[in-house]
Amino acid sequence: MHLLAKQVRLMYADAKKKRTIWQIATGLRDRLEQTIHIPGLAAEAGMSERQFYRLFHSALGESPAAHVRRLRLERSATWLAYTDFPVIAAALAGGYNSREGFTRKFHEHFGCAPGVFRLRVRAELRRVPEQSPATLGKPYELALPPMRLVAWPHLGPENGATATWMAFGRWAVRNNLLTPNTLPVSVLYDDELITPSAHARLDAALVVDSHLNIDECGGLPVVYDFVGGRHAIIPFSGSLYDLEAAWDWFILRWLPASGHALRDARMLMLHDSVAVPTRACDYFPLILGKRIHCRLCIPIDHVTASGLPPIQSACLNNGDAH
């Protein structure tokens, strides 16, 4: 019994450390315009630099510094893909204070110059049909309220997210968090045209009470606040395999023609609580093509502009994390 209790304590401590790593990684996406020091992140996590590096790499598949550099370059790539701003603006968005340094790092990461990347991505965008897919309803606008989310991160191809949702759903049932009034949310962080599928992140999440004590629940889930704000929303009804075409049309065809600007890179899918898989009999119909119903949400600004609004804080030590 003594040994068993020790093993349980170690498992709990390990889960708590993993959760801390994911909390840090989630917060990093909102701090890319700041100078980021890795020793400071380790201190924030309450770990030694060596332990922080090891656990971060184990959870996210790359070092903390490489993770920050990739996110900054991918933000620059988003500007190149979806705006008409010059390359230097994309460089500043990624934290680089010179076009030359940015071009060199961009080429190392994407295998081509920024201008060539822009042409390649836009060639892909032109392949999206102009007509709305039959799986989509009529878009509308709505201001979503601030929400506290408890989330289970999924890293990798989206076709594996259903298994993550089922694991999360079981956890939510055990902790009495999944009720008929619960709002499940998928949080999508990355663009498949820009982020390698191995690093693409999706969170299976639930809206919870702001007073939830996650330590009493155990497990991997992280907690963070969704700020809310204006969103373009469109109903979806189709299989998991129809989602890609639906998102492509909504983001690449509807958004540019709407006169709005993208406010944030994170997209949302709002689900019904009964749609959360918790058993194998829920899981297999989904991967076999069962129809699902949800709402796709794009954060927008009322800005008549071609793409993302400018980021004010720009020059950041050539985009490196230390």
Buried (B, 14 or more C-beta within 10 A) or exposed (E): EEEEEEEEEEEEEEBBBBBBBBBBBBEBBEEBBEEBEBEEBBEEBEBEEEEBBBBBBEBBBBBBBBBBBBBBBBBBBBBBBBBEBBBBBBBBBBBBBEBEBBBBBBBEBBEEBBEBBBEBBEEEBEEBEEEBBEBBEEBEEEEBEEBBBBBBBBBBEBEEBBBBBBBBBBBBBEBEBBEEEBBBBBBBBBBBBBBEEEBBBBBBBBBBEEEBEBEEBBBBBBBBEBEEBBBBBBBBBBBBEBBEBBBBBBBBBBBBEBEBBBBBBBBBBBBBBEBBBBEEEBBEBBBEEEEBEBBBBBBBBEBEBEBBEBBEEBEBEBBBBE
